[in-house]
Amino acid sequence: MAKAAAKADSTKGKYRFSFGPWNIDEGSDPFGPTVRKPEALAKKMKICKALGFQGMQFHDDDVVPDIDTKSAAQIEKEAKAVKRMLDAEGLIPEFVAPRLWFSPKTIDGAYTSNNPGDRKYAVERSKVSIDIANIVGAKSQVLWLAREGSYIRESKNPRVEVLQIRDAINAMLAHDKDTIILIEPKPNEPVDSAIIPTLGHAIALSYITDDPSRVGVLCETAHSILAGLDPSDDMAYALAHNKLKSVHLNDQGGLKFDQDKSFGSYNLRRAFNQVRVLEEYGYGNDGEWIGLDVKTMRTQKQPVNTKHLSNSLATFKMLVEKVRTLDRKLEEQLIKDRDYEELDRYLICHLTGTRY
């Protein structure tokens, strides 16, 4: 807390960028088949480097496909091969995340399943994910608590669910004294009611773990919007607690399904305010990443299936410049005068390049 309070508001951020292999996808959705061919992981790494990104995000089975069918020796061998691929491209792995939501053992939840055997599977799979992260050189585990919740409230005890997630995190912390856990909250989808729906819930959860200093949060733009919140406010709240350790920037067209639009493509001013919060705090100066979690539009053809990544990166850099060239004296005067209508007009002009 003291560290967060000590940050100067005028500190500039230092940025490095990452995305995950799933961000170059085949375009399938619940209502239709794939429209593009799969790209090999090695090719995605080359694309990552060519587009100006420095890091890759992973699920555990991005590194080791069909992970549940393989021995510890096989997992280690395949993880080491991915590590060599990263090194060859000069890329850094930002995190590894246990992908628990596809297993038949997690239909009723992973850490919060009503079946004790399934809960045990989820914890053991998470420990394997930590081992994979250590092999490839990642320090963090991201927990997207996809199925931790319910479709019918009476099917689970919500107080017990919170404690079950806490116990799972404690088991991960005990498995490796250096691992960092980042909780990525989301209010709905795939379950109707998530038990850790917002960033505030995730931060509160971190404080009841065995080592709160190693439990932070990852804020995703779309997830905050789906909760009816402003992502820049969520980021600022987490920064006030010194808990914002990563972000997933994208955009979202209101309270719909999780769209993962290109950053700033739906609401540029909302994107500006996210960048401003990060920039003024000096986000990234302690090694935090700017992660993108953006989907290729289903209509994109194979040769242009990465424009969402390059466009999002360009938009972020453009908005950094907009933050840095903001007329702070004018802004301060308008705030002092309580002339918020004029401040609103100035910001619109500044973002659109219109003469003020």
C-alpha positions as CSV (number, residue, x, y, z in Angstrom):
1,M,0.0,0.0,0.0
2,A,2.8,2.4,0.9
3,K,4.6,1.6,-2.3
4,A,1.5,2.4,-4.3
5,A,0.9,5.7,-2.5
6,A,4.5,6.7,-3.1
7,K,4.2,6.6,-6.9
8,A,4.3,10.0,-8.5
9,D,1.3,10.9,-10.7
10,S,3.6,12.3,-13.4
11,T,5.7,9.1,-13.8
12,K,5.9,7.8,-17.4
13,G,5.2,4.2,-18.1
14,K,7.7,1.8,-19.6
15,Y,6.0,-0.6,-21.8
16,R,6.5,-4.1,-23.2
17,F,3.8,-6.1,-25.0
18,S,2.6,-9.6,-25.1
19,F,-0.3,-11.7,-26.6
20,G,-1.2,-15.4,-26.5
21,P,-1.4,-18.0,-29.3
22,W,-5.2,-18.0,-29.0
23,N,-5.3,-14.4,-30.3
24,I,-4.5,-15.7,-33.8
25,D,-7.5,-18.0,-34.1
26,E,-9.5,-19.9,-36.7
27,G,-12.7,-17.9,-36.3
28,S,-15.1,-20.5,-35.0
29,D,-17.9,-19.4,-32.8
30,P,-20.9,-21.1,-31.1
31,F,-22.9,-20.6,-34.3
32,G,-20.4,-21.6,-37.0
33,P,-17.3,-23.5,-38.0
34,T,-13.7,-22.3,-38.5
35,V,-13.0,-20.0,-41.4
36,R,-9.2,-19.9,-41.3
37,K,-6.5,-22.6,-41.1
38,P,-4.6,-23.1,-37.8
39,E,-1.2,-21.5,-37.5
40,A,1.7,-23.4,-35.8
41,L,3.0,-22.1,-32.5
42,A,6.4,-21.6,-34.0
43,K,4.9,-19.3,-36.7
44,K,2.9,-17.4,-34.1
45,M,6.2,-16.7,-32.2
46,K,7.8,-15.3,-35.4
47,I,4.7,-13.1,-36.0
48,C,4.9,-11.9,-32.4
49,K,8.5,-10.8,-32.9
50,A,7.8,-9.3,-36.3
51,L,4.9,-7.2,-35.0
52,G,7.0,-5.6,-32.3
53,F,5.9,-7.7,-29.3
54,Q,8.4,-8.8,-26.7
55,G,6.5,-11.6,-25.0
56,M,4.1,-14.5,-25.3
57,Q,1.3,-15.5,-23.0
58,F,0.5,-19.2,-22.6
59,H,-2.1,-21.7,-21.3
60,D,-0.4,-24.8,-20.0
61,D,-1.7,-26.8,-22.9
62,D,-0.5,-24.2,-25.4
63,V,3.0,-25.4,-24.2
64,V,2.1,-29.0,-23.8
65,P,-1.0,-30.1,-25.9
66,D,-3.1,-33.0,-24.5
67,I,-1.4,-32.4,-21.2
68,D,-3.6,-34.7,-19.2
69,T,-2.5,-37.7,-21.2
70,K,1.2,-37.2,-20.7
71,S,3.8,-38.2,-18.1
72,A,5.9,-35.8,-16.1
73,A,8.9,-36.7,-18.3
74,Q,6.9,-36.0,-21.5
75,I,5.6,-32.7,-20.2
76,E,9.1,-31.6,-19.2
77,K,10.5,-32.5,-22.7
78,E,7.9,-30.6,-24.6
79,A,8.1,-27.6,-22.3
80,K,11.8,-27.4,-22.8
81,A,11.3,-27.5,-26.6
82,V,9.0,-24.5,-26.3
83,K,11.6,-22.8,-24.2
84,R,14.1,-23.2,-27.0
85,M,11.6,-21.8,-29.5
86,L,11.2,-18.7,-27.3
87,D,14.9,-18.2,-26.9
88,A,15.4,-18.6,-30.6
89,E,13.0,-15.7,-31.3
90,G,14.2,-13.6,-28.3
91,L,10.8,-13.7,-26.7
92,I,9.9,-13.7,-23.0
93,P,7.0,-15.8,-21.6
94,E,4.8,-13.5,-19.5
95,F,2.7,-16.1,-17.8
96,V,1.3,-19.6,-18.0
97,A,-2.3,-20.3,-17.0
98,P,-3.9,-23.6,-16.2
99,R,-6.7,-24.2,-18.8
100,L,-9.2,-25.9,-16.5
101,W,-12.4,-25.2,-18.3
102,F,-12.2,-27.7,-21.1
103,S,-11.7,-30.8,-19.0
104,P,-14.7,-33.2,-18.5
105,K,-13.7,-33.1,-14.8
106,T,-14.6,-29.4,-14.6
107,I,-18.1,-29.3,-15.9
108,D,-19.4,-28.4,-12.4
109,G,-16.4,-26.1,-11.7
110,A,-12.7,-26.7,-11.1
111,Y,-11.7,-25.5,-7.6
112,T,-15.3,-25.1,-6.6
113,S,-16.7,-28.4,-8.1
114,N,-19.1,-30.3,-5.8
115,N,-17.0,-33.4,-6.6
116,P,-13.9,-33.6,-4.3
117,G,-12.1,-35.7,-6.9
118,D,-12.6,-33.0,-9.5
119,R,-11.4,-30.3,-7.1
120,K,-8.2,-32.3,-6.5
121,Y,-7.7,-32.7,-10.2
122,A,-7.9,-28.9,-10.7
123,V,-5.3,-28.2,-8.0
124,E,-2.9,-30.9,-9.3
125,R,-3.3,-29.6,-12.8
126,S,-2.5,-26.1,-11.5
127,K,0.7,-27.4,-9.9
128,V,1.7,-28.9,-13.2
129,S,1.1,-25.5,-14.8
130,I,3.5,-23.9,-12.3
131,D,6.1,-26.5,-13.2
132,I,5.7,-25.8,-16.9
133,A,6.0,-22.1,-16.2
134,N,9.3,-22.7,-14.4
135,I,10.7,-24.6,-17.3
136,V,9.8,-22.0,-19.9
137,G,10.9,-19.1,-17.7
138,A,7.6,-17.5,-16.6
139,K,7.1,-16.2,-13.1
140,S,3.3,-15.8,-13.0
141,Q,0.2,-18.0,-13.1
142,V,-3.0,-16.4,-14.3
143,L,-6.2,-17.8,-12.9
144,W,-9.2,-17.1,-15.1
145,L,-11.8,-18.6,-12.8
146,A,-14.0,-19.6,-15.8
147,R,-16.3,-22.1,-14.2
148,E,-16.0,-21.1,-10.6
149,G,-19.6,-20.2,-10.0
150,S,-22.9,-21.7,-10.7
151,Y,-25.8,-22.0,-13.1
152,I,-28.2,-22.2,-10.3
153,R,-27.4,-20.5,-7.0
154,E,-28.8,-23.2,-4.8
155,S,-26.4,-25.8,-6.2
156,K,-23.4,-24.4,-4.3
157,N,-22.6,-22.7,-1.0
158,P,-21.1,-19.3,-2.0
159,R,-19.1,-18.8,1.2
160,V,-17.6,-22.3,0.8
161,E,-16.8,-21.5,-2.9
162,V,-14.7,-18.5,-1.9
163,L,-12.8,-20.6,0.6
164,Q,-12.3,-23.4,-1.9
165,I,-10.6,-21.0,-4.3
166,R,-8.5,-19.6,-1.4
167,D,-7.4,-23.1,-0.5
168,A,-6.5,-23.8,-4.1
169,I,-4.4,-20.7,-4.3
170,N,-2.7,-21.5,-1.1
171,A,-1.8,-25.0,-2.5
172,M,-0.2,-23.3,-5.5
173,L,1.7,-20.8,-3.3
174,A,3.0,-23.7,-1.2
175,H,4.0,-25.7,-4.3
176,D,6.5,-23.0,-5.4
177,K,7.7,-20.3,-3.0
178,D,8.5,-18.0,-6.0
179,T,5.3,-18.3,-8.1
180,I,3.1,-15.2,-8.5
181,I,-0.7,-15.8,-8.8
182,L,-2.7,-13.3,-10.9
183,I,-6.5,-13.5,-10.6
184,E,-8.4,-12.5,-13.7
185,P,-12.0,-11.9,-12.8
186,K,-15.1,-12.0,-15.0
187,P,-18.7,-11.6,-14.0
188,N,-20.3,-14.2,-16.3
189,E,-19.7,-16.6,-19.3
190,P,-19.4,-19.5,-19.3
191,V,-21.2,-19.7,-15.9
192,D,-24.3,-17.6,-15.2
193,S,-23.0,-16.3,-11.8
194,A,-19.3,-16.1,-11.1
195,I,-18.2,-16.2,-7.5
196,I,-15.3,-13.8,-8.1
197,P,-17.0,-11.5,-10.6
198,T,-15.0,-8.3,-10.3
199,L,-11.5,-6.9,-9.7
200,G,-12.6,-5.8,-6.2
201,H,-13.6,-9.4,-5.3
202,A,-10.3,-10.7,-6.6
203,I,-8.3,-8.2,-4.6
204,A,-10.3,-9.0,-1.4
205,L,-9.6,-12.7,-2.1
206,S,-5.9,-12.1,-2.3
207,Y,-5.9,-10.7,1.3
208,I,-7.2,-14.0,2.8
209,T,-4.5,-16.2,1.1
210,D,-1.4,-17.4,2.9
211,D,0.8,-14.9,1.1
212,P,-1.1,-11.8,-0.2
213,S,2.2,-10.3,-1.5
214,R,2.3,-13.0,-4.1
215,V,-1.3,-12.7,-5.2
216,G,-2.3,-9.9,-7.5
217,V,-4.8,-9.3,-10.3
218,L,-5.0,-9.1,-14.1
219,C,-7.5,-6.5,-15.3
220,E,-9.2,-7.2,-18.7
221,T,-11.0,-4.3,-20.4
222,A,-13.9,-6.3,-21.6
223,H,-14.4,-8.1,-18.3
224,S,-14.8,-4.8,-16.4
225,I,-17.2,-3.5,-19.0
226,L,-19.3,-6.7,-18.7
227,A,-19.6,-6.0,-15.0
228,G,-20.9,-2.5,-15.8
229,L,-17.7,-0.9,-14.6
230,D,-15.1,1.4,-16.2
231,P,-11.9,-0.5,-16.8
232,S,-9.7,2.6,-16.0
233,D,-11.4,2.8,-12.6
234,D,-10.8,-0.9,-12.0
235,M,-7.1,-0.4,-13.0
236,A,-6.8,2.6,-10.7
237,Y,-8.4,0.7,-7.8
238,A,-6.0,-2.2,-8.2
239,L,-3.0,0.2,-8.5
240,A,-4.1,1.8,-5.2
241,H,-3.7,-1.6,-3.6
242,N,-0.4,-2.3,-5.5
243,K,-2.2,-5.3,-7.0
244,L,-2.3,-4.6,-10.7
245,K,0.4,-6.9,-12.1
246,S,-0.9,-7.3,-15.7
247,V,-3.6,-6.1,-18.1
248,H,-5.5,-7.6,-21.0
249,L,-6.4,-4.7,-23.2
250,N,-9.2,-5.0,-25.8
251,D,-12.6,-3.4,-26.3
252,Q,-16.3,-4.4,-25.8
253,G,-19.5,-3.2,-27.3
254,G,-21.6,-3.1,-24.1
255,L,-23.1,-5.8,-22.0
256,K,-22.9,-8.6,-24.5
257,F,-20.8,-11.7,-24.8
258,D,-17.0,-11.3,-24.3
259,Q,-16.1,-9.8,-27.7
260,D,-12.4,-9.1,-27.3
261,K,-12.5,-6.3,-29.9
262,S,-9.3,-4.5,-31.0
263,F,-8.2,-2.0,-28.3
264,G,-9.9,1.3,-28.7
265,S,-12.0,0.2,-31.7
266,Y,-15.3,0.7,-29.9
267,N,-14.7,3.5,-27.4
268,L,-11.5,5.5,-28.0
269,R,-12.0,7.8,-25.0
270,R,-12.5,4.8,-22.7
271,A,-9.2,3.4,-24.1
272,F,-7.5,6.8,-23.6
273,N,-8.4,6.8,-19.9
274,Q,-7.0,3.3,-19.4
275,V,-3.7,4.3,-21.0
276,R,-3.7,7.5,-18.9
277,V,-4.1,5.6,-15.6
278,L,-1.2,3.3,-16.6
279,E,1.0,6.1,-17.9
280,E,0.5,8.4,-14.9
281,Y,1.3,5.6,-12.4
282,G,4.4,4.5,-14.2
283,Y,3.0,1.1,-15.0
284,G,5.6,-1.2,-16.5
285,N,8.6,0.3,-14.6
286,D,8.5,-2.7,-12.3
287,G,8.3,-5.2,-15.1
288,E,4.5,-5.3,-15.6
289,W,3.3,-6.2,-19.1
290,I,0.8,-4.7,-21.5
291,G,-1.0,-7.8,-22.6
292,L,-3.5,-7.9,-25.5
293,D,-6.4,-10.3,-25.5
294,V,-8.0,-9.5,-28.8
295,K,-9.8,-11.8,-31.3
296,T,-9.5,-11.8,-35.1
297,M,-12.7,-10.7,-36.7
298,R,-14.4,-13.8,-38.2
299,T,-14.5,-12.1,-41.6
300,Q,-10.7,-11.7,-41.8
301,K,-8.9,-13.8,-44.5
302,Q,-5.9,-15.8,-43.7
303,P,-3.2,-13.4,-45.0
304,V,-4.5,-10.5,-42.8
305,N,-5.3,-12.5,-39.6
306,T,-3.0,-10.4,-37.4
307,K,-4.2,-6.9,-38.1
308,H,-6.1,-6.8,-34.8
309,L,-2.8,-7.2,-33.0
310,S,-0.8,-4.6,-35.0
311,N,-3.8,-2.2,-34.9
312,S,-4.2,-2.6,-31.1
313,L,-0.5,-2.0,-30.5
314,A,-0.6,1.1,-32.8
315,T,-3.6,2.5,-31.0
316,F,-2.0,2.0,-27.5
317,K,1.1,3.8,-28.7
318,M,-0.9,6.6,-30.2
319,L,-2.9,7.1,-27.0
320,V,0.3,7.2,-25.0
321,E,1.3,10.1,-27.1
322,K,-2.1,11.7,-26.5
323,V,-1.6,11.4,-22.8
324,R,1.9,12.8,-22.9
325,T,0.9,15.8,-25.0
326,L,-2.2,16.7,-23.0
327,D,-2.3,20.4,-22.0
328,R,-2.0,19.8,-18.2
329,K,-2.1,23.5,-17.3
330,L,-5.3,24.0,-19.3
331,E,-6.8,20.9,-17.7
332,E,-5.9,22.1,-14.2
333,Q,-7.4,25.5,-14.8
334,L,-10.6,24.1,-16.2
335,I,-10.9,21.7,-13.2
336,K,-10.2,24.7,-10.8
337,D,-12.9,26.7,-12.6
338,R,-15.2,23.6,-12.4
339,D,-15.8,24.1,-16.1
340,Y,-16.2,20.4,-16.9
341,E,-18.2,21.0,-20.1
342,E,-15.1,22.9,-21.5
343,L,-12.8,20.1,-20.2
344,D,-15.0,17.6,-22.0
345,R,-14.7,19.6,-25.2
346,Y,-11.0,20.0,-24.9
347,L,-10.5,16.2,-24.5
348,I,-12.6,15.5,-27.5
349,C,-10.6,17.9,-29.6
350,H,-7.4,16.5,-28.3
351,L,-8.3,12.9,-29.1
352,T,-9.6,13.7,-32.6
353,G,-6.9,16.1,-33.5
354,T,-9.4,18.9,-33.9
355,R,-8.2,22.5,-33.4
356,Y,-9.2,23.7,-30.0
